[in-house]
Amino acid sequence: MAKKSRRARRRRETRGAVKRGTVSKPGERTEVEVAGRARRATSGFAEQYAYVYDDLKRIAIVAGTLFAILIALSFVIG
C-alpha cells in the first residue's frame, strides 16, 4: 500500500479540527490547529527519544562509579 503524503494527512487532520461554519482568511490558522500541532510535536519527541533518559542515567551511574574509584585510589596510592 502506498504511503500517504504529509500534505494529504495534514488536510485530513485539519479538516476535523476546524469548526464548521467559521470563515477564516487564507493562510490564517485557528487556535485549535496550532495547539493540536504543538501537542503532537511534543508527544512525538517524547515517544521517539524515550531511550535517551535511560542512556543518560546509565552514563551518570558509570561516571559516578569511576569517579569514586579514582578518589579511593588516590587515598590508597597517595
Protein Blocks (a to p, Z undefined) as FASTA:
>chain_A
ZZddfklmmmmmmmmmpcghiacdehiacfklmmmmmmmmmmmmmmmmmmmmmmmmmmmm
mmmmmmmmmmmmmmmmZZ
